[in-house]
Amino acid sequence: MYSLSNGEEIARFPAGVRLIFNPSNHAVSLVGMAVRSITGTLSYLGKAYSFQINGNEVLRVQNGQLKQEKKIDVVYPTYR
């Protein structure tokens, strides 16, 4: 997956995660969107950030690092 700004690639990351930007178009967090754990690299503005993220987990892009902000377990559906 990749993210574009004015037609130029500014970020690249694996499928299964979502990169969240603020209104100024700066990456602020990475969110796990898959049930399974995702291991990969976020390439953003010429820097590479290695990570492992679980579903619903939020990693904040802060001071050149990815820091865990929230870790909420995936809630599986139940059927009665």
KAURHU-V719662 format. One record per pair of residues at least 24 apart in sequence whose ideal C-beta (glycine too) atoms are under 10 Angstrom apart, sorted by the first residue. I is the first residue (numbers start at 1). J is the second residue. D is the distance in Angstrom with one decimal. If there is no record, write none. Layout:
i=[I	I]
j=[J	J]
d=[D	D]
//
This chain:
i=[1	2	3	3	9	10	10	10	10	11	11	11	11	11	12	12	12	12	12	12	13	13	13	13	13	13	13	13	14	14	14	14	14	14	14	15	16	16	16	17	17	17	17	17	17	18	19	19	20	20	20	21	26	27	27	28	28	28	28	28	29	29	29	29	29	29	29	29	29	30	30	30	30	30	30	30	31	31	31	31	31	31	31	32	32	32	32	32	32	32	33	34	35	35	36	42]
j=[40	43	27	44	43	43	44	45	46	42	43	44	45	61	40	41	42	43	44	48	38	40	41	42	43	44	49	51	38	39	40	41	42	51	53	40	40	53	55	42	51	53	55	57	59	58	44	61	58	60	61	61	61	60	61	58	60	61	62	69	58	59	60	61	62	66	67	69	70	57	58	59	60	61	66	69	55	56	57	58	59	69	70	56	57	58	59	71	72	74	57	74	74	76	74	66]
d=[9.9	8.8	8.1	8.5	8.8	9.2	6.8	6.2	9.5	6.8	6.5	4.6	7.6	10.0	9.6	8.1	7.6	4.4	8.1	9.4	9.2	6.5	7.4	4.7	7.3	8.1	9.1	8.9	6.0	8.2	3.7	7.6	8.5	9.4	9.6	9.0	8.2	8.3	8.7	7.9	8.3	6.1	10.0	9.4	8.9	9.8	7.8	8.7	8.5	9.5	9.0	9.9	8.1	9.7	4.9	9.9	6.8	5.9	8.6	9.7	5.4	6.3	5.1	6.3	9.1	8.8	9.7	6.5	9.1	8.7	7.3	4.5	8.1	7.0	6.4	9.5	9.2	7.6	7.4	5.3	7.9	9.5	8.9	6.0	4.5	7.8	8.3	9.3	9.6	8.7	9.9	8.9	5.4	8.1	9.3	7.1]
//
